[in-house]
Amino acid sequence: MLGLCEKGPRVTIYPDGISYFRVQTEDIDEIVSRSLDKGEPIERLLLRTPKTGRSPNDSKTYHSINFSADYC
């Protein structure tokens, strides 16, 4: 694993700081309608840990990701 940069492209929604990974052009409409308009996170675009295959409770924000503990 090379790090979080291999999970790009990454899109972060402010002011909430929700980060989406491996975003494709097809995801843009959903990001706008759900995250920007309604404030809903899109679970399938959140980062998943290799250890559990799930999104950690706090991984919605990029700065809360504990790379060493969850991804190494």
Backbone as XML, in Angstrom:
<?xml version="1.0"?>
<chain id="A" units="angstrom">
  <residue number="1" name="MET">
    <atom name="N" x="0.848" y="-1.163" z="0.000"/>
    <atom name="CA" x="0.000" y="0.000" z="0.000"/>
    <atom name="C" x="0.899" y="1.233" z="0.000"/>
  </residue>
  <residue number="2" name="LEU">
    <atom name="N" x="0.593" y="2.180" z="-0.854"/>
    <atom name="CA" x="1.399" y="3.380" z="-0.977"/>
    <atom name="C" x="0.937" y="4.513" z="-0.085"/>
  </residue>
  <residue number="3" name="GLY">
    <atom name="N" x="-0.252" y="4.438" z="0.450"/>
    <atom name="CA" x="-0.781" y="5.506" z="1.282"/>
    <atom name="C" x="-2.126" y="5.969" z="0.766"/>
  </residue>
  <residue number="4" name="LEU">
    <atom name="N" x="-2.659" y="6.991" z="1.403"/>
    <atom name="CA" x="-3.990" y="7.462" z="1.034"/>
    <atom name="C" x="-4.042" y="8.054" z="-0.361"/>
  </residue>
  <residue number="5" name="CYS">
    <atom name="N" x="-2.902" y="8.500" z="-0.903"/>
    <atom name="CA" x="-2.930" y="9.072" z="-2.248"/>
    <atom name="C" x="-3.330" y="8.023" z="-3.281"/>
  </residue>
  <residue number="6" name="GLU">
    <atom name="N" x="-3.147" y="6.749" z="-2.998"/>
    <atom name="CA" x="-3.568" y="5.714" z="-3.937"/>
    <atom name="C" x="-5.084" y="5.530" z="-3.941"/>
  </residue>
  <residue number="7" name="LYS">
    <atom name="N" x="-5.770" y="6.167" z="-3.011"/>
    <atom name="CA" x="-7.225" y="6.074" z="-2.913"/>
    <atom name="C" x="-7.917" y="7.196" z="-3.674"/>
  </residue>
  <residue number="8" name="GLY">
    <atom name="N" x="-7.149" y="8.005" z="-4.398"/>
    <atom name="CA" x="-7.710" y="9.143" z="-5.117"/>
    <atom name="C" x="-8.413" y="8.740" z="-6.387"/>
  </residue>
  <residue number="9" name="PRO">
    <atom name="N" x="-9.096" y="9.667" z="-6.968"/>
    <atom name="CA" x="-9.212" y="11.051" z="-6.551"/>
    <atom name="C" x="-10.075" y="11.197" z="-5.295"/>
  </residue>
  <residue number="10" name="ARG">
    <atom name="N" x="-9.700" y="12.199" z="-4.497"/>
    <atom name="CA" x="-10.402" y="12.457" z="-3.243"/>
    <atom name="C" x="-11.136" y="13.784" z="-3.355"/>
  </residue>
  <residue number="11" name="VAL">
    <atom name="N" x="-12.365" y="13.815" z="-2.834"/>
    <atom name="CA" x="-13.173" y="15.029" z="-2.783"/>
    <atom name="C" x="-13.539" y="15.266" z="-1.330"/>
  </residue>
  <residue number="12" name="THR">
    <atom name="N" x="-13.305" y="16.480" z="-0.837"/>
    <atom name="CA" x="-13.662" y="16.828" z="0.531"/>
    <atom name="C" x="-14.722" y="17.914" z="0.505"/>
  </residue>
  <residue number="13" name="ILE">
    <atom name="N" x="-15.782" y="17.686" z="1.280"/>
    <atom name="CA" x="-16.903" y="18.616" z="1.359"/>
    <atom name="C" x="-16.733" y="19.477" z="2.606"/>
  </residue>
  <residue number="14" name="TYR">
    <atom name="N" x="-16.677" y="20.767" z="2.425"/>
    <atom name="CA" x="-16.557" y="21.698" z="3.545"/>
    <atom name="C" x="-17.870" y="22.437" z="3.756"/>
  </residue>
  <residue number="15" name="PRO">
    <atom name="N" x="-18.230" y="22.827" z="4.955"/>
    <atom name="CA" x="-17.386" y="22.913" z="6.144"/>
    <atom name="C" x="-17.342" y="21.620" z="6.958"/>
  </residue>
  <residue number="16" name="ASP">
    <atom name="N" x="-18.106" y="20.594" z="6.591"/>
    <atom name="CA" x="-18.147" y="19.359" z="7.385"/>
    <atom name="C" x="-16.845" y="18.567" z="7.332"/>
  </residue>
  <residue number="17" name="GLY">
    <atom name="N" x="-16.091" y="18.684" z="6.256"/>
    <atom name="CA" x="-14.835" y="17.959" z="6.131"/>
    <atom name="C" x="-15.008" y="16.508" z="5.738"/>
  </residue>
  <residue number="18" name="ILE">
    <atom name="N" x="-16.179" y="16.123" z="5.239"/>
    <atom name="CA" x="-16.395" y="14.740" z="4.791"/>
    <atom name="C" x="-15.559" y="14.495" z="3.545"/>
  </residue>
  <residue number="19" name="SER">
    <atom name="N" x="-14.766" y="13.414" z="3.549"/>
    <atom name="CA" x="-13.921" y="13.088" z="2.408"/>
    <atom name="C" x="-14.410" y="11.830" z="1.719"/>
  </residue>
  <residue number="20" name="TYR">
    <atom name="N" x="-14.459" y="11.906" z="0.414"/>
    <atom name="CA" x="-14.819" y="10.766" z="-0.421"/>
    <atom name="C" x="-13.599" y="10.348" z="-1.226"/>
  </residue>
  <residue number="21" name="PHE">
    <atom name="N" x="-13.447" y="9.051" z="-1.408"/>
    <atom name="CA" x="-12.275" y="8.506" z="-2.068"/>
    <atom name="C" x="-12.676" y="7.712" z="-3.304"/>
  </residue>
  <residue number="22" name="ARG">
    <atom name="N" x="-11.745" y="7.675" z="-4.265"/>
    <atom name="CA" x="-11.958" y="6.993" z="-5.546"/>
    <atom name="C" x="-13.214" y="7.519" z="-6.242"/>
  </residue>
  <residue number="23" name="VAL">
    <atom name="N" x="-13.370" y="8.819" z="-6.200"/>
    <atom name="CA" x="-14.530" y="9.473" z="-6.798"/>
    <atom name="C" x="-14.405" y="9.450" z="-8.313"/>
  </residue>
  <residue number="24" name="GLN">
    <atom name="N" x="-15.511" y="9.130" z="-8.961"/>
    <atom name="CA" x="-15.580" y="9.109" z="-10.425"/>
    <atom name="C" x="-16.545" y="10.198" z="-10.889"/>
  </residue>
  <residue number="25" name="THR">
    <atom name="N" x="-16.488" y="10.555" z="-12.143"/>
    <atom name="CA" x="-17.382" y="11.599" z="-12.656"/>
    <atom name="C" x="-18.842" y="11.213" z="-12.466"/>
  </residue>
  <residue number="26" name="GLU">
    <atom name="N" x="-19.153" y="9.932" z="-12.494"/>
    <atom name="CA" x="-20.534" y="9.473" z="-12.301"/>
    <atom name="C" x="-21.046" y="9.749" z="-10.890"/>
  </residue>
  <residue number="27" name="ASP">
    <atom name="N" x="-20.149" y="9.983" z="-9.944"/>
    <atom name="CA" x="-20.529" y="10.220" z="-8.547"/>
    <atom name="C" x="-20.895" y="11.677" z="-8.256"/>
  </residue>
  <residue number="28" name="ILE">
    <atom name="N" x="-20.567" y="12.577" z="-9.142"/>
    <atom name="CA" x="-20.721" y="14.008" z="-8.873"/>
    <atom name="C" x="-22.160" y="14.405" z="-8.581"/>
  </residue>
  <residue number="29" name="ASP">
    <atom name="N" x="-23.110" y="13.964" z="-9.402"/>
    <atom name="CA" x="-24.515" y="14.326" z="-9.168"/>
    <atom name="C" x="-24.997" y="13.866" z="-7.795"/>
  </residue>
  <residue number="30" name="GLU">
    <atom name="N" x="-24.609" y="12.661" z="-7.397"/>
    <atom name="CA" x="-25.015" y="12.144" z="-6.092"/>
    <atom name="C" x="-24.351" y="12.927" z="-4.956"/>
  </residue>
  <residue number="31" name="ILE">
    <atom name="N" x="-23.103" y="13.284" z="-5.137"/>
    <atom name="CA" x="-22.413" y="14.077" z="-4.121"/>
    <atom name="C" x="-23.113" y="15.423" z="-3.946"/>
  </residue>
  <residue number="32" name="VAL">
    <atom name="N" x="-23.473" y="16.050" z="-5.039"/>
    <atom name="CA" x="-24.153" y="17.345" z="-4.961"/>
    <atom name="C" x="-25.519" y="17.196" z="-4.315"/>
  </residue>
  <residue number="33" name="SER">
    <atom name="N" x="-26.319" y="16.227" z="-4.783"/>
    <atom name="CA" x="-27.689" y="16.107" z="-4.277"/>
    <atom name="C" x="-27.765" y="15.603" z="-2.841"/>
  </residue>
  <residue number="34" name="ARG">
    <atom name="N" x="-26.879" y="14.702" z="-2.459"/>
    <atom name="CA" x="-26.957" y="14.143" z="-1.110"/>
    <atom name="C" x="-26.089" y="14.896" z="-0.109"/>
  </residue>
  <residue number="35" name="SER">
    <atom name="N" x="-24.824" y="15.108" z="-0.433"/>
    <atom name="CA" x="-23.914" y="15.722" z="0.537"/>
    <atom name="C" x="-24.072" y="17.235" z="0.612"/>
  </residue>
  <residue number="36" name="LEU">
    <atom name="N" x="-24.076" y="17.893" z="-0.525"/>
    <atom name="CA" x="-24.162" y="19.349" z="-0.510"/>
    <atom name="C" x="-25.568" y="19.828" z="-0.198"/>
  </residue>
  <residue number="37" name="ASP">
    <atom name="N" x="-26.574" y="19.232" z="-0.816"/>
    <atom name="CA" x="-27.951" y="19.694" z="-0.615"/>
    <atom name="C" x="-28.568" y="19.205" z="0.690"/>
  </residue>
  <residue number="38" name="LYS">
    <atom name="N" x="-28.294" y="17.938" z="1.069"/>
    <atom name="CA" x="-28.963" y="17.345" z="2.226"/>
    <atom name="C" x="-28.045" y="17.083" z="3.416"/>
  </residue>
  <residue number="39" name="GLY">
    <atom name="N" x="-26.737" y="17.192" z="3.231"/>
    <atom name="CA" x="-25.803" y="16.936" z="4.320"/>
    <atom name="C" x="-25.657" y="15.469" z="4.675"/>
  </residue>
  <residue number="40" name="GLU">
    <atom name="N" x="-26.015" y="14.580" z="3.760"/>
    <atom name="CA" x="-25.920" y="13.136" z="4.006"/>
    <atom name="C" x="-24.585" y="12.597" z="3.488"/>
  </residue>
  <residue number="41" name="PRO">
    <atom name="N" x="-23.879" y="11.805" z="4.296"/>
    <atom name="CA" x="-22.669" y="11.161" z="3.783"/>
    <atom name="C" x="-23.036" y="10.003" z="2.852"/>
  </residue>
  <residue number="42" name="ILE">
    <atom name="N" x="-22.197" y="9.747" z="1.891"/>
    <atom name="CA" x="-22.390" y="8.634" z="0.957"/>
    <atom name="C" x="-21.441" y="7.523" z="1.388"/>
  </residue>
  <residue number="43" name="GLU">
    <atom name="N" x="-21.972" y="6.528" z="2.043"/>
    <atom name="CA" x="-21.164" y="5.474" z="2.673"/>
    <atom name="C" x="-20.235" y="4.769" z="1.690"/>
  </residue>
  <residue number="44" name="ARG">
    <atom name="N" x="-20.686" y="4.496" z="0.492"/>
    <atom name="CA" x="-19.866" y="3.719" z="-0.453"/>
    <atom name="C" x="-18.620" y="4.477" z="-0.909"/>
  </residue>
  <residue number="45" name="LEU">
    <atom name="N" x="-18.583" y="5.788" z="-0.703"/>
    <atom name="CA" x="-17.429" y="6.578" z="-1.110"/>
    <atom name="C" x="-16.501" y="6.916" z="0.056"/>
  </residue>
  <residue number="46" name="LEU">
    <atom name="N" x="-16.877" y="6.532" z="1.266"/>
    <atom name="CA" x="-16.013" y="6.768" z="2.421"/>
    <atom name="C" x="-14.870" y="5.762" z="2.412"/>
  </residue>
  <residue number="47" name="LEU">
    <atom name="N" x="-13.796" y="6.108" z="3.048"/>
    <atom name="CA" x="-12.628" y="5.239" z="3.125"/>
    <atom name="C" x="-12.941" y="3.988" z="3.935"/>
  </residue>
  <residue number="48" name="ARG">
    <atom name="N" x="-12.499" y="2.847" z="3.465"/>
    <atom name="CA" x="-12.679" y="1.568" z="4.170"/>
    <atom name="C" x="-11.314" y="1.063" z="4.635"/>
  </residue>
  <residue number="49" name="THR">
    <atom name="N" x="-11.273" y="0.503" z="5.840"/>
    <atom name="CA" x="-9.996" y="-0.023" z="6.338"/>
    <atom name="C" x="-9.759" y="-1.417" z="5.770"/>
  </residue>
  <residue number="50" name="PRO">
    <atom name="N" x="-8.524" y="-1.723" z="5.419"/>
    <atom name="CA" x="-8.220" y="-3.056" z="4.911"/>
    <atom name="C" x="-8.436" y="-4.142" z="5.960"/>
  </residue>
  <residue number="51" name="LYS">
    <atom name="N" x="-8.279" y="-3.780" z="7.238"/>
    <atom name="CA" x="-8.408" y="-4.775" z="8.304"/>
    <atom name="C" x="-9.842" y="-5.261" z="8.464"/>
  </residue>
  <residue number="52" name="THR">
    <atom name="N" x="-10.813" y="-4.357" z="8.337"/>
    <atom name="CA" x="-12.207" y="-4.734" z="8.591"/>
    <atom name="C" x="-13.092" y="-4.637" z="7.358"/>
  </residue>
  <residue number="53" name="GLY">
    <atom name="N" x="-12.655" y="-3.892" z="6.343"/>
    <atom name="CA" x="-13.492" y="-3.678" z="5.171"/>
    <atom name="C" x="-14.615" y="-2.697" z="5.423"/>
  </residue>
  <residue number="54" name="ARG">
    <atom name="N" x="-14.616" y="-2.101" z="6.604"/>
    <atom name="CA" x="-15.655" y="-1.130" z="6.960"/>
    <atom name="C" x="-15.050" y="0.250" z="7.110"/>
  </residue>
  <residue number="55" name="SER">
    <atom name="N" x="-15.928" y="1.229" z="7.085"/>
    <atom name="CA" x="-15.507" y="2.600" z="7.308"/>
    <atom name="C" x="-15.461" y="2.845" z="8.814"/>
  </residue>
  <residue number="56" name="PRO">
    <atom name="N" x="-14.313" y="3.289" z="9.339"/>
    <atom name="CA" x="-14.264" y="3.594" z="10.764"/>
    <atom name="C" x="-15.268" y="4.693" z="11.095"/>
  </residue>
  <residue number="57" name="ASN">
    <atom name="N" x="-15.771" y="4.695" z="12.297"/>
    <atom name="CA" x="-16.796" y="5.666" z="12.696"/>
    <atom name="C" x="-16.393" y="7.100" z="12.426"/>
  </residue>
  <residue number="58" name="ASP">
    <atom name="N" x="-15.126" y="7.420" z="12.586"/>
    <atom name="CA" x="-14.704" y="8.800" z="12.421"/>
    <atom name="C" x="-14.015" y="9.080" z="11.087"/>
  </residue>
  <residue number="59" name="SER">
    <atom name="N" x="-14.038" y="8.146" z="10.153"/>
    <atom name="CA" x="-13.284" y="8.357" z="8.916"/>
    <atom name="C" x="-14.023" y="9.211" z="7.905"/>
  </residue>
  <residue number="60" name="LYS">
    <atom name="N" x="-15.151" y="9.782" z="8.301"/>
    <atom name="CA" x="-15.845" y="10.668" z="7.381"/>
    <atom name="C" x="-15.012" y="11.908" z="7.101"/>
  </residue>
  <residue number="61" name="THR">
    <atom name="N" x="-14.182" y="12.289" z="8.060"/>
    <atom name="CA" x="-13.332" y="13.445" z="7.825"/>
    <atom name="C" x="-11.895" y="12.987" z="7.605"/>
  </residue>
  <residue number="62" name="TYR">
    <atom name="N" x="-11.265" y="13.577" z="6.626"/>
    <atom name="CA" x="-9.913" y="13.197" z="6.236"/>
    <atom name="C" x="-8.923" y="13.358" z="7.388"/>
  </residue>
  <residue number="63" name="HIS">
    <atom name="N" x="-9.049" y="14.417" z="8.158"/>
    <atom name="CA" x="-8.095" y="14.684" z="9.226"/>
    <atom name="C" x="-8.263" y="13.755" z="10.427"/>
  </residue>
  <residue number="64" name="SER">
    <atom name="N" x="-9.364" y="13.017" z="10.497"/>
    <atom name="CA" x="-9.556" y="12.106" z="11.624"/>
    <atom name="C" x="-9.075" y="10.694" z="11.321"/>
  </residue>
  <residue number="65" name="ILE">
    <atom name="N" x="-8.564" y="10.459" z="10.125"/>
    <atom name="CA" x="-8.100" y="9.121" z="9.747"/>
    <atom name="C" x="-6.777" y="8.836" z="10.448"/>
  </residue>
  <residue number="66" name="ASN">
    <atom name="N" x="-6.717" y="7.707" z="11.133"/>
    <atom name="CA" x="-5.488" y="7.264" z="11.779"/>
    <atom name="C" x="-4.825" y="6.271" z="10.840"/>
  </residue>
  <residue number="67" name="PHE">
    <atom name="N" x="-4.018" y="6.787" z="9.917"/>
    <atom name="CA" x="-3.425" y="5.958" z="8.883"/>
    <atom name="C" x="-2.604" y="4.810" z="9.457"/>
  </residue>
  <residue number="68" name="SER">
    <atom name="N" x="-1.754" y="5.088" z="10.420"/>
    <atom name="CA" x="-0.854" y="4.064" z="10.979"/>
    <atom name="C" x="-1.630" y="2.923" z="11.624"/>
  </residue>
  <residue number="69" name="ALA">
    <atom name="N" x="-2.666" y="3.247" z="12.372"/>
    <atom name="CA" x="-3.414" y="2.215" z="13.091"/>
    <atom name="C" x="-4.343" y="1.417" z="12.171"/>
  </residue>
  <residue number="70" name="ASP">
    <atom name="N" x="-4.965" y="2.088" z="11.226"/>
    <atom name="CA" x="-6.015" y="1.437" z="10.438"/>
    <atom name="C" x="-5.554" y="0.904" z="9.090"/>
  </residue>
  <residue number="71" name="TYR">
    <atom name="N" x="-4.438" y="1.404" z="8.544"/>
    <atom name="CA" x="-4.091" y="1.065" z="7.172"/>
    <atom name="C" x="-2.722" y="0.444" z="7.001"/>
  </residue>
  <residue number="72" name="CYS">
    <atom name="N" x="-1.971" y="0.278" z="8.089"/>
    <atom name="CA" x="-0.644" y="-0.325" z="7.979"/>
    <atom name="C" x="-0.624" y="-1.681" z="8.650"/>
  </residue>
</chain>
